Amino acid sequence: MTADLPILYTFRRCPYAMRARWALQAAGVAVAMREIVLRDKPPAMLAASPKGTVPVLVLPGGAVIDESLEVMRWALAQNDPHGWLTPERGTLDDMLALIAACERDFKPHLDRSKYASRFRAEWARSGGDEAAEEGAFAARHYAQALQFLELLAHALQAPAAENASEPDAAACLFGTRAALADFAIVPFVRQFARQDMARFAAHAPPPVVQWMDRLLARPDFEAVMTKRPVGSWRGAPV
């Protein structure tokens, strides 16, 4: 019964929620999905996690997991049939370090390039040309975000070099098999790319573009991006 399942509060386009749903699907963990509207967050979600961000996973016993990477790790601890936690190259700690670098060295620049107006206090000067200042601010952070993609490209080139005799082997961040780091990071690269796909294709390292395209073409990604009626669950047990 739905009432016995963990409850996942989610927002379809949020990269944090995206990667949590992906891991839950990979693990085969059934959840009661609660698609929300960010401007009208349900009281039950806020009671479970007052910080008000998605994803929020409420377990049947009442425990709450409200960090996306922890949702991923919890799901994979239940079942990891595809070896997301055991990469071909490196270790789980190596993957976690790269995921942390994404959060530290990429996501702030992604946000400032995509949503520069939200960071007006960082670029606006009294009497200045605001449109020009905002544009320069966004461009500067776009360039800084690209530096992190160069780091990913370097990681992707390692398995390609090791498998030079197998040209069809697909390069992933920690081998030729996608693992936790790939699925945890690619939603943010997707968000960055979707600002301007032509600009991304022109400036992002080709190995990163190819890696992203492969992962986003997977049937399991299409499944986790299925549109659900917002709020259709209201009135269901919480």
Secondary structure, DSSP 8 states (H G I E B T S, - for coil): -GGGS-EEEE-TT-HHHHHHHHHHHHHT---EEEE-BTTB--HHHHHH-TT--S-EEE-TTS-EE-SHHHHHHHHHHH--TT-TTS-SSS-HHHHHHHHHHHHHHTHHHHHHHH-GGGGHHHH--TTS-HHHHHHHHHHHHHHHHHHHHHHHHHHHHHHHHHTTT-TT---BTTBSS--HHHHHHHHHHHHHHTT-HHHHHHHS-HHHHHHHHHHHTSHHHHHHT----TTTTTTS--
